[in-house]
Amino acid sequence: MCEHPTNCSNGDACRLVLRNRQTRMERFEYYCKAHLVARVCDLEDDDRLDVVDATLLSE
C-alpha cells in the first residue's frame, strides 16, 4: 500500500492528509510507517502544503 514499494518495509499502512495552502483542497497519500516519517520531514520545507492528519490504517 506504500507509494514506495521497491524499498518498503511493508509494515503498517498509514494515510497522510495534506492541504494545499492556496486552494484549501486536501489530498491523501499512503505510506508505510518509515516512509510516512520521511515524507513528513520533507514537508517541513514545503510552503505549499500543510499536514492535516496522519492515521494508522488497520489491516
Biopython code that builds the backbone (N, CA, C, O; Angstrom):
import numpy as np
from Bio.PDB.StructureBuilder import StructureBuilder

atoms = [
    (1, "MET", "N", (0.818, -1.199, 0.000)),
    (1, "MET", "CA", (0.000, 0.000, 0.000)),
    (1, "MET", "C", (0.861, 1.262, 0.000)),
    (1, "MET", "O", (0.364, 2.360, -0.249)),
    (2, "CYS", "N", (2.139, 1.099, 0.278)),
    (2, "CYS", "CA", (3.048, 2.246, 0.329)),
    (2, "CYS", "C", (3.314, 2.764, -1.080)),
    (2, "CYS", "O", (3.385, 1.985, -2.030)),
    (3, "GLU", "N", (3.459, 4.068, -1.209)),
    (3, "GLU", "CA", (3.748, 4.671, -2.502)),
    (3, "GLU", "C", (5.203, 4.461, -2.911)),
    (3, "GLU", "O", (5.603, 4.904, -3.987)),
    (4, "HIS", "N", (5.993, 3.803, -2.087)),
    (4, "HIS", "CA", (7.395, 3.492, -2.374)),
    (4, "HIS", "C", (7.612, 1.985, -2.230)),
    (4, "HIS", "O", (8.353, 1.564, -1.343)),
    (5, "PRO", "N", (6.994, 1.169, -3.068)),
    (5, "PRO", "CA", (7.024, -0.282, -2.859)),
    (5, "PRO", "C", (8.378, -0.949, -3.114)),
    (5, "PRO", "O", (8.591, -2.062, -2.632)),
    (6, "THR", "N", (9.284, -0.333, -3.836)),
    (6, "THR", "CA", (10.525, -1.006, -4.194)),
    (6, "THR", "C", (11.461, -1.208, -3.012)),
    (6, "THR", "O", (12.171, -2.212, -2.964)),
    (7, "ASN", "N", (11.482, -0.295, -2.070)),
    (7, "ASN", "CA", (12.356, -0.449, -0.912)),
    (7, "ASN", "C", (11.572, -0.195, 0.375)),
    (7, "ASN", "O", (12.014, 0.543, 1.256)),
    (8, "CYS", "N", (10.419, -0.812, 0.460)),
    (8, "CYS", "CA", (9.494, -0.552, 1.559)),
    (8, "CYS", "C", (9.532, -1.697, 2.563)),
    (8, "CYS", "O", (9.702, -2.859, 2.197)),
    (9, "SER", "N", (9.373, -1.352, 3.815)),
    (9, "SER", "CA", (9.311, -2.367, 4.864)),
    (9, "SER", "C", (7.974, -3.099, 4.843)),
    (9, "SER", "O", (7.818, -4.136, 5.488)),
    (10, "ASN", "N", (7.014, -2.559, 4.105)),
    (10, "ASN", "CA", (5.670, -3.126, 4.012)),
    (10, "ASN", "C", (5.055, -3.368, 5.377)),
    (10, "ASN", "O", (4.338, -4.346, 5.587)),
    (11, "GLY", "N", (5.344, -2.466, 6.298)),
    (11, "GLY", "CA", (4.755, -2.548, 7.631)),
    (11, "GLY", "C", (3.333, -2.011, 7.603)),
    (11, "GLY", "O", (2.653, -2.058, 6.578)),
    (12, "ASP", "N", (2.910, -1.516, 8.718)),
    (12, "ASP", "CA", (1.557, -0.984, 8.809)),
    (12, "ASP", "C", (1.353, 0.155, 7.825)),
    (12, "ASP", "O", (2.252, 0.961, 7.586)),
    (13, "ALA", "N", (0.166, 0.208, 7.264)),
    (13, "ALA", "CA", (-0.161, 1.260, 6.299)),
    (13, "ALA", "C", (-0.655, 2.498, 7.035)),
    (13, "ALA", "O", (-1.392, 2.404, 8.017)),
    (14, "CYS", "N", (-0.236, 3.651, 6.545)),
    (14, "CYS", "CA", (-0.632, 4.926, 7.131)),
    (14, "CYS", "C", (-1.171, 5.835, 6.037)),
    (14, "CYS", "O", (-0.717, 5.788, 4.894)),
    (15, "ARG", "N", (-2.147, 6.666, 6.401)),
    (15, "ARG", "CA", (-2.688, 7.641, 5.457)),
    (15, "ARG", "C", (-2.275, 9.030, 5.921)),
    (15, "ARG", "O", (-2.444, 9.389, 7.086)),
    (16, "LEU", "N", (-1.736, 9.794, 4.996)),
    (16, "LEU", "CA", (-1.320, 11.167, 5.244)),
    (16, "LEU", "C", (-2.271, 12.096, 4.512)),
    (16, "LEU", "O", (-2.490, 11.951, 3.309)),
    (17, "VAL", "N", (-2.839, 13.055, 5.243)),
    (17, "VAL", "CA", (-3.764, 14.021, 4.642)),
    (17, "VAL", "C", (-3.042, 15.357, 4.559)),
    (17, "VAL", "O", (-2.559, 15.885, 5.561)),
    (18, "LEU", "N", (-2.976, 15.896, 3.340)),
    (18, "LEU", "CA", (-2.307, 17.174, 3.094)),
    (18, "LEU", "C", (-3.312, 18.189, 2.572)),
    (18, "LEU", "O", (-4.260, 17.828, 1.876)),
    (19, "ARG", "N", (-3.106, 19.464, 2.910)),
    (19, "ARG", "CA", (-3.972, 20.536, 2.422)),
    (19, "ARG", "C", (-3.123, 21.571, 1.693)),
    (19, "ARG", "O", (-2.120, 22.056, 2.217)),
    (20, "ASN", "N", (-3.541, 21.898, 0.481)),
    (20, "ASN", "CA", (-2.893, 22.939, -0.295)),
    (20, "ASN", "C", (-3.231, 24.276, 0.351)),
    (20, "ASN", "O", (-4.405, 24.581, 0.564)),
    (21, "ARG", "N", (-2.229, 25.066, 0.661)),
    (21, "ARG", "CA", (-2.455, 26.346, 1.350)),
    (21, "ARG", "C", (-3.196, 27.360, 0.494)),
    (21, "ARG", "O", (-3.908, 28.214, 1.024)),
    (22, "GLN", "N", (-3.040, 27.279, -0.815)),
    (22, "GLN", "CA", (-3.715, 28.230, -1.705)),
    (22, "GLN", "C", (-5.148, 27.842, -1.989)),
    (22, "GLN", "O", (-6.060, 28.653, -1.820)),
    (23, "THR", "N", (-5.356, 26.611, -2.420)),
    (23, "THR", "CA", (-6.689, 26.176, -2.850)),
    (23, "THR", "C", (-7.514, 25.590, -1.725)),
    (23, "THR", "O", (-8.731, 25.464, -1.856)),
    (24, "ARG", "N", (-6.869, 25.225, -0.607)),
    (24, "ARG", "CA", (-7.511, 24.589, 0.541)),
    (24, "ARG", "C", (-8.009, 23.173, 0.233)),
    (24, "ARG", "O", (-8.711, 22.575, 1.049)),
    (25, "MET", "N", (-7.653, 22.637, -0.928)),
    (25, "MET", "CA", (-8.047, 21.271, -1.284)),
    (25, "MET", "C", (-7.146, 20.279, -0.555)),
    (25, "MET", "O", (-5.951, 20.515, -0.374)),
    (26, "GLU", "N", (-7.746, 19.164, -0.140)),
    (26, "GLU", "CA", (-6.989, 18.128, 0.551)),
    (26, "GLU", "C", (-6.681, 16.979, -0.393)),
    (26, "GLU", "O", (-7.428, 16.706, -1.333)),
    (27, "ARG", "N", (-5.559, 16.309, -0.120)),
    (27, "ARG", "CA", (-5.214, 15.114, -0.877)),
    (27, "ARG", "C", (-4.676, 14.074, 0.090)),
    (27, "ARG", "O", (-4.192, 14.397, 1.175)),
    (28, "PHE", "N", (-4.772, 12.825, -0.325)),
    (28, "PHE", "CA", (-4.376, 11.707, 0.517)),
    (28, "PHE", "C", (-3.191, 10.984, -0.110)),
    (28, "PHE", "O", (-3.136, 10.790, -1.324)),
    (29, "GLU", "N", (-2.247, 10.590, 0.738)),
    (29, "GLU", "CA", (-1.107, 9.792, 0.315)),
    (29, "GLU", "C", (-0.980, 8.630, 1.287)),
    (29, "GLU", "O", (-1.327, 8.750, 2.462)),
    (30, "TYR", "N", (-0.481, 7.506, 0.788)),
    (30, "TYR", "CA", (-0.395, 6.295, 1.613)),
    (30, "TYR", "C", (1.048, 5.810, 1.670)),
    (30, "TYR", "O", (1.734, 5.737, 0.651)),
    (31, "TYR", "N", (1.499, 5.479, 2.886)),
    (31, "TYR", "CA", (2.869, 5.066, 3.118)),
    (31, "TYR", "C", (2.933, 4.014, 4.213)),
    (31, "TYR", "O", (1.990, 3.852, 4.987)),
    (32, "CYS", "N", (4.054, 3.299, 4.273)),
    (32, "CYS", "CA", (4.350, 2.506, 5.461)),
    (32, "CYS", "C", (4.833, 3.511, 6.520)),
    (32, "CYS", "O", (5.041, 4.684, 6.210)),
    (33, "LYS", "N", (5.010, 3.060, 7.748)),
    (33, "LYS", "CA", (5.415, 3.985, 8.817)),
    (33, "LYS", "C", (6.736, 4.685, 8.514)),
    (33, "LYS", "O", (6.864, 5.892, 8.717)),
    (34, "ALA", "N", (7.710, 3.931, 8.031)),
    (34, "ALA", "CA", (9.036, 4.506, 7.773)),
    (34, "ALA", "C", (8.972, 5.592, 6.709)),
    (34, "ALA", "O", (9.560, 6.659, 6.884)),
    (35, "HIS", "N", (8.276, 5.342, 5.616)),
    (35, "HIS", "CA", (8.186, 6.331, 4.554)),
    (35, "HIS", "C", (7.277, 7.499, 4.939)),
    (35, "HIS", "O", (7.449, 8.604, 4.425)),
    (36, "LEU", "N", (6.324, 7.273, 5.827)),
    (36, "LEU", "CA", (5.483, 8.368, 6.316)),
    (36, "LEU", "C", (6.342, 9.390, 7.059)),
    (36, "LEU", "O", (6.211, 10.596, 6.848)),
    (37, "VAL", "N", (7.218, 8.895, 7.930)),
    (37, "VAL", "CA", (8.098, 9.798, 8.687)),
    (37, "VAL", "C", (8.988, 10.594, 7.730)),
    (37, "VAL", "O", (9.167, 11.799, 7.906)),
    (38, "ALA", "N", (9.539, 9.928, 6.729)),
    (38, "ALA", "CA", (10.390, 10.614, 5.756)),
    (38, "ALA", "C", (9.610, 11.674, 4.994)),
    (38, "ALA", "O", (10.124, 12.766, 4.754)),
    (39, "ARG", "N", (8.370, 11.366, 4.608)),
    (39, "ARG", "CA", (7.542, 12.321, 3.850)),
    (39, "ARG", "C", (7.203, 13.535, 4.702)),
    (39, "ARG", "O", (7.258, 14.663, 4.214)),
    (40, "VAL", "N", (6.856, 13.324, 5.962)),
    (40, "VAL", "CA", (6.531, 14.446, 6.853)),
    (40, "VAL", "C", (7.753, 15.342, 7.028)),
    (40, "VAL", "O", (7.618, 16.565, 7.056)),
    (41, "CYS", "N", (8.924, 14.761, 7.143)),
    (41, "CYS", "CA", (10.154, 15.561, 7.243)),
    (41, "CYS", "C", (10.372, 16.384, 5.979)),
    (41, "CYS", "O", (10.787, 17.540, 6.060)),
    (42, "ASP", "N", (10.095, 15.800, 4.805)),
    (42, "ASP", "CA", (10.212, 16.540, 3.542)),
    (42, "ASP", "C", (9.263, 17.733, 3.502)),
    (42, "ASP", "O", (9.591, 18.778, 2.941)),
    (43, "LEU", "N", (8.104, 17.573, 4.091)),
    (43, "LEU", "CA", (7.085, 18.625, 4.039)),
    (43, "LEU", "C", (7.401, 19.823, 4.926)),
    (43, "LEU", "O", (6.788, 20.880, 4.772)),
    (44, "GLU", "N", (8.340, 19.678, 5.846)),
    (44, "GLU", "CA", (8.703, 20.792, 6.717)),
    (44, "GLU", "C", (9.201, 21.988, 5.919)),
    (44, "GLU", "O", (9.020, 23.131, 6.338)),
    (45, "ASP", "N", (9.825, 21.737, 4.775)),
    (45, "ASP", "CA", (10.364, 22.819, 3.944)),
    (45, "ASP", "C", (9.428, 23.220, 2.809)),
    (45, "ASP", "O", (9.771, 24.085, 2.003)),
    (46, "ASP", "N", (8.264, 22.609, 2.736)),
    (46, "ASP", "CA", (7.312, 22.884, 1.657)),
    (46, "ASP", "C", (6.310, 23.929, 2.130)),
    (46, "ASP", "O", (5.520, 23.674, 3.040)),
    (47, "ASP", "N", (6.343, 25.110, 1.508)),
    (47, "ASP", "CA", (5.437, 26.181, 1.928)),
    (47, "ASP", "C", (4.096, 26.142, 1.191)),
    (47, "ASP", "O", (3.274, 27.046, 1.344)),
    (48, "ARG", "N", (3.879, 25.097, 0.392)),
    (48, "ARG", "CA", (2.613, 24.971, -0.345)),
    (48, "ARG", "C", (1.619, 24.045, 0.330)),
    (48, "ARG", "O", (0.416, 24.145, 0.089)),
    (49, "LEU", "N", (2.111, 23.134, 1.183)),
    (49, "LEU", "CA", (1.243, 22.113, 1.768)),
    (49, "LEU", "C", (1.324, 22.112, 3.286)),
    (49, "LEU", "O", (2.385, 22.342, 3.867)),
    (50, "ASP", "N", (0.182, 21.849, 3.919)),
    (50, "ASP", "CA", (0.113, 21.647, 5.359)),
    (50, "ASP", "C", (-0.273, 20.204, 5.626)),
    (50, "ASP", "O", (-1.097, 19.635, 4.910)),
    (51, "VAL", "N", (0.314, 19.615, 6.649)),
    (51, "VAL", "CA", (-0.091, 18.279, 7.081)),
    (51, "VAL", "C", (-1.332, 18.448, 7.944)),
    (51, "VAL", "O", (-1.305, 19.161, 8.947)),
    (52, "VAL", "N", (-2.411, 17.798, 7.555)),
    (52, "VAL", "CA", (-3.670, 17.873, 8.300)),
    (52, "VAL", "C", (-3.769, 16.716, 9.288)),
    (52, "VAL", "O", (-4.166, 16.905, 10.438)),
    (53, "ASP", "N", (-3.405, 15.517, 8.833)),
    (53, "ASP", "CA", (-3.567, 14.339, 9.664)),
    (53, "ASP", "C", (-2.681, 13.211, 9.165)),
    (53, "ASP", "O", (-2.376, 13.128, 7.975)),
    (54, "ALA", "N", (-2.274, 12.353, 10.069)),
    (54, "ALA", "CA", (-1.572, 11.120, 9.714)),
    (54, "ALA", "C", (-2.206, 10.023, 10.568)),
    (54, "ALA", "O", (-2.205, 10.098, 11.797)),
    (55, "THR", "N", (-2.746, 9.002, 9.898)),
    (55, "THR", "CA", (-3.512, 7.979, 10.581)),
    (55, "THR", "C", (-2.995, 6.592, 10.239)),
    (55, "THR", "O", (-2.726, 6.290, 9.076)),
    (56, "LEU", "N", (-2.857, 5.747, 11.261)),
    (56, "LEU", "CA", (-2.516, 4.347, 11.044)),
    (56, "LEU", "C", (-3.776, 3.628, 10.607)),
    (56, "LEU", "O", (-4.794, 3.683, 11.296)),
    (57, "LEU", "N", (-3.719, 2.957, 9.475)),
    (57, "LEU", "CA", (-4.874, 2.233, 8.957)),
    (57, "LEU", "C", (-4.826, 0.789, 9.451)),
    (57, "LEU", "O", (-3.786, 0.136, 9.373)),
    (58, "SER", "N", (-5.925, 0.306, 9.945)),
    (58, "SER", "CA", (-5.955, -1.084, 10.413)),
    (58, "SER", "C", (-6.031, -2.017, 9.214)),
    (58, "SER", "O", (-6.742, -1.753, 8.245)),
    (59, "GLU", "N", (-5.293, -3.097, 9.298)),
    (59, "GLU", "CA", (-5.238, -4.057, 8.186)),
    (59, "GLU", "C", (-6.394, -5.010, 8.264)),
    (59, "GLU", "O", (-6.524, -5.893, 7.417)),
]
sb = StructureBuilder()
sb.init_structure("model")
sb.init_model(0)
sb.init_chain("A")
sb.init_seg("    ")
for serial, (resi, resn, name, xyz) in enumerate(atoms, 1):
    if name == "N":
        sb.init_residue(resn, " ", resi, " ")
    sb.init_atom(name, np.array(xyz, "f"), 0.0, 1.0, " ", f" {name:<3s}", serial, name[0])
structure = sb.get_structure()
